């Protein structure tokens, strides 16, 4: 489940549709010019970074692609879901200002929360806007693999706040024997189905074995707020699910404490060497700054989006040297074990560090 290698680039893409999903969420559709279609080929579950500049300040946000990935050709359109966040500089702009015909700066696809379509049974536990990448994963899988099955357990506040309600219902209608849908509402009682309330570790530990054979699920996809994802991961671990079958993507980290940060003292004369888009350079690391900050001072084209250790856009291979990451909500254990780090969260602990953004 690793992200595709290659240089991430921004291109201006025209908006061809703005669809209101709920009172606080919209879907944006972009047209991809023929000459850029190969650059925007994506794996099911990947995301796009959108960029705008306001009063000289650059703002980047990542949004997952929700439409099925084409099987045999590069995409002609891209569709992402955007939920409005209180005070959100980009999400408010998306909801109030973006209209058909506007052009936005869109980075080529990135992210490792993906599934290569293959036979088997798969499942997901999602909360809120966490449905976005999973909708792409499930719809692509079911369309391409005739004997694959997918179980979606989704948590939302109310029916009115549920994103992609029609798209998920369409999957249920199209694949009634292969797509299982379980909806839990935390602030609204349902007339039928699962009782309302939050999906925490205790509840999921009891619920999941009653829904499907947990030990026969080839891949679990957990996406949404930090608390939901961590609770689901603990429940699966308690049910004996192997760690390599669980894949996680965090959409929000403000509902749980961030890991404590200790003071960072950069080794004297510390230097980072970075390979990016086929070119290499070496630069001194200023005391306390992350490796991404060092690279950006010299290579503004270095890939990043959130700078919070969540999206994984700045993922790089640690060729040599040692680093310490402040936090990591994007890389899976097998990626860190293979030598990948998040440049936005990494600080050198040796005088020389070498990163490769192209791997």
N, C-alpha and C positions, 0 to 999 in steps of 0.2 A: 504493500500500500504506500508506495513512495511517489512523490510528485515528479512529473516529467522534467527532465533536464532541459536547459536552453535559456537564452536570454529573455527576460520579461520586458516587453515594450508597451508603451502607450500609443494608441491611435485614436483619432477622432471618429466616432461612429454616430450616425444619425438615429434619433429615437423615432420609431415607427408606430408605437402604441404605448399608451399609459392606461392601464386597467386598474380600477379601484377594486381591491379584494375585500377590504373591511374599512371601517371608519379610520383606522390608523395604519393601513398597509396598502401598497400598490405594487403592481408588476410593471417593469419597464422592459420593452422589447427594442433591440437594436438591430439594424440591418448591417450585414457584414459585406463589404465590397468584394468582388470576385478575387482581386489581387491579394486580399488579406485572409481569405477563408482558411487556408492551411495554417496560418499563424493562430487562428482561433479554434482549431480543433481541440476538443476537450474530452476528458474522461468523466463518466458519470459521478457527480459529487464535487467537482471542482468549482472554484469561485472566480469572480472578477473583481479587481480593484478599480474603483471609479475615483477620478481626481478633478478637483476644481481649485481655483485660487481666489481668495477673498481678501481684499485690502493687502495684497502682497504676501498673504499667508497661504501655504498649500495645505489642502485638506484631502486626505485619502480615506476611503472606507471600502470594505470588502463585502460583497453580496454574492450568495451562491446562485449558480445557474439552476433553474428549475425545470427547463424543458428537456425532453429525452435527447440523448446524444445520438446523432445520425450514425448509422452502422457503416455505410460504405463511402460516404462523402463528407467533406468538411462542411461546417454549418453555414447556412445562409442568413440565419438570425440567431440572436442570443436573448434569453429572457431571464431576468432576475427578480427576486422578491425583496421589497424594501419595507421594513416596519418602522414607523416613526418612533423615535426615542425622545423623551422629554429633554428639550434643550439641544437636541442633536443637530449639529451644523449642516450635515449633508442630508440626513433623512427628512428634515423640515424643508429643505430646498427641493428634494425629490417630490414631496407631497404638495407643495404650494406653488412651485415655479416651473418645473420641467413640463414641457408639452411636446406634442408630436412636431417633428421638424427640427427640434434642438439637436445640437451635436455635443456629445460628452466625450471626455478623455477616458478611454477604457483600456486597462492593461490586459495583456494576453492571459489566458487561463492559468491558474496555479492551484496548489493544494493537494494533499495526500489522502484526504477522506474520500476514498474512491472504491469502486467495485468493478472489476473486469467481469462482465457478464459470463456466467458459467452455470451448469446444472447444479441443483441443490436447493436447500431450504434456507432462507435468510430472514432476518427479523430486525426491527428497529424500534427504539424507544425515543420519542422526540417530544420536545416541549416548545410551544409557541412557534416562532419563526424557524426553529430547528427542522421543521417539515421541508424547508426549501431544497437542500441538497438531497434529502432522502426521497423526495418526490421524483427527482431526476434519476436517482439510483434505481428505484423500484420500477418506474415506467420503462426505463431502458432495459432492465433485466427481463421483465415480463414480455416485452415486445420481441426481444432477440432470442430468448431461450424458451422453447415451448413447454419444457417440463420443469421449469424453475418455479418455486413458490416464495411468497413474501408475506410476512406478518407485520403489520404496522400498528404499534401501540402509541397513540398520540395523546398528549395532555394539553388542554387549552383552558382559558378562563371561562368563556361562554361560547355558545354557538356563533353569536354575532362577531366574536373576535377571532374566529378560526380561519386562518389563511388557506387558500387553495381548496376550499370546501368542494367546489364543483369538480375540480381536477381529480381529487381523491375519490369522489363518488363515481366518476367516470371509470377509474381503474377497477372499482368494485363491480361495476356493471359489465365491463369488458372481460374481466378475468374472474368470474365468480367462484371458480373452483381452485384458483391459484393465488388469489389475493385476499388476505384476512385483515379486516379493519376493526380495531378496538379503540373507542374514543372515551376519554375520561375528562369531565369538566370539573374544574376546581371551585367555580363560583356559581354553578347552575345545576339543578337536579334534572336528570334525564328520566323520561317516562319509561324507558326500557334500557337494557344493557347494564354496564358497570356503574355502581354507585359513585357519586361525585366525591371530590376530595383530591388531595395532592398525592402524586405518585412518589412515595419515598421508598427507602430501602426495604423496610418491613413489608409494605404493601406489595412491592414488586416481587419479593421473595415468595409470597403466597400466590400472586396472580400469574406469574410467567409459567410455572409448571402446569397450571390449569388450562392454559391457552394452547400450548404446543409442546412437543418433546424437546426440552431445552438442550439435551445432549446431542441432538441430531441437527442442530442449526449450524450451518457452515460459517456464517458470519453475522455478528451483531453490530448494529450501527446506532450509536448513542449520540444525540445531537440536541443542544438546547442550552439552558442556563446551567451554570456550574453545579448547583445543588442537585438538580435532576440527574445530570450525567454521572456525578460521583456516586449518588445513591444507587443508580442502575448498575454501575460498574461493581459496587460492593455486593449487590444482590446476586449478580451473575457469578462473581467469584465464590460467594457462599454456596451457590448451586453447582459448583464444580466445573464451570466453563473455563476452558483454557484461555489464557491471556491473549494468545495470538489470534483468537477468533473475535476479539472485541476491538472495535474501532470507535474513536471518540472525536467529536468536534465541539468546542465550547463556543456559544454565541454570546454569553454574558458572564462576566466574572464578578459583578458588583454585588452578588447575593452571597458571597463567601469571602472570608479574609484572604488577602493576598499573602504569599509567603513573605516572611520577614526578610528585609534587605539589610545586609551588613555593609559597613563602610568598605568601599572598593579602593584599594591602593594599587595603582598600576606599577608593575616593576619598572625600575629606572631604565631608560633607553629602550622601552618596549616598542616593537615594530610589528605591523601586520602586513603580510603579502597576500594579495587577493587576485584570483583569476576570475575575470568577469567578461562574458561575451568574447572569449578568445584572446583577451588582452590581460596582461599581468602588470601589477604595480606594487610598490612597497612604500609605506608611510609610517611616521611615528605616531604612537597612540598617546593622546593627551591624558593626563591623570583623571581617572574616574569615568571616562567616556566608554561607551560600548564600541565593539568592533564595527558595527554598522555605522555609527556616527563618524568613526575615523574614515571608513571607506567613502561615505557620502560627501565628506569634505573635499575629496579628491575625485570621486566618480559619482556625480549626481544621478547617474542612470542605474545605480545599485537597486535591486528590487526590495520593496518593503510596502506595507500598507498600515497595519495597526500599531506597530512598535510596542505592543503590549504582550508579546509572547503567545498570541491567540491564533492568528491566521496562518502562520507558517510561510508567508511569502518570502521572507528573508532567509529561508533555510539554505545552509551551506555545508559543504563537507570539510571537516577539519583535517587537513593534510598533515600538519605537524604542529608541535607545541601543545599547550594545555590552556583551557579556558574554564571559567566558572559561569554558569547560567543562573541569572536571578530567578527565573521561573520558566516553566514550559507547559503550555496548554495545547500545543500543536503537534509536537513530534511524538510518535509512538515509541515504546521501548525498543523495538527492533531497529528503529531508525537511529536512536541515540547510541545503541550498541554498535551499529555499523559505522559510527563516526560523524553523524550529522549534528549540527547545532543550529540554534536560532541566533543570527548575528545581532539582532536588536537586544538580546538579553545576555550576550556573551562578553566577558571581560577577560583580558589575558592574565594568566598566572605565571607565564614564562616570558622571557624577553622577546622571543620571536614566535609568531603564530602565522600559519599559512592557511588560508581559506580558498575553497574552490566553489564558486557560485554556479558553475556550468555543469556540475555532475548531477 
